[in-house]
Amino acid sequence: MRILLLALFLLSNLFGIRFEISNTEIKNGQTALIKFEKEDGINYNYAKVEDKKYMIFSDYVFIPVSYYQKPKKLDVVVHYTKNNKEKTKIIPIKVVDGGYEKETLKVDGSKVKLSKENKKRASKEYTEAIKIYNTTTDKNYVDSKFIMPMESKITSDFGRARTFNGTFKSYHSGTDFRAKVGTPIRCVNDGKVVLVKDRFYSGGSIVVDHGHGVYTCYYHMSKFDVKKGQKVKKGEVIGLSGVSGRVTGPHLHFSARVSGVQVDPLQFIKLVNKEL
């Protein structure tokens, strides 16, 4: 990997800007990190992939790849100014199939075939959440490595293709940790609580903004120990695990969003921790 990064760094001189990229081959549902070398006269503004824009903060940008992105070559178009002149450069990446496993689950039928009232509720909660995830704050709360929300066995990985009750199909948007009801859940890094709510699908839910478009989510909780708007520290207990929402049993569902895109939370944490 070090040889690859060095080769990319040297190659980037030909592009007019110097950078390192964590991985030029990215699985669907995962994240890439591009770091730029600070140079006199150059200011980095944003990167664009197809019609999606990602802000460059100082000298880095996260490029999250949607789970639904089909394997293909993509161009990351970097927009920057050099000596007050606007310029663009292309960094190619390749999206490859994640090869995620499949599983079949049996849940309460009311969580699959929704009543009119529950459809309205779920839709409203989804809209509320997407508005949060699509908000990018300039402040960065993170200055140390991420931790896990609990020390427990992982019972279901991110990305598994799921069939509920033999009909409804979806995918697992996070990582499940085994947790009996009442197990303490810890915030994975410093941040600000932006959502504390009992929701139809995710049950007792907390969402934490870590700044620069990064959010972590904690679902199916039985108790909240924080309030919306509260600042939280890494390792702080934010509540207790439960069996609320659409579940087959008690556990913690832990997930992450980057610039509005749902990504593999553990891959993202591993990626960031290498840089901190």
Secondary structure, DSSP 8 states (H G I E B T S, - for coil): -HHHHHHHHHHHGGGTS-EEES-SEEETT-EEEEEE---TTEEEEEEEETTEEEE-BTTEEEEE--TT--SEEEEEEEEEEETTEEEEEEEEEEEE-----EEEE---GGGTS--HHHHHHHHHHHHHHHHHHT---S-B---S----SSS--EEE-TT-EEEETTTEEEE--SEEEE--TT-EEE-SSSEEEEEEEEETTTEEEEEEEEETTEEEEEEEEEEE---TT-EE-TT-EEEEEB--SS-SSSEEEEEEEETTEEE-HHHHHHHHHTT-
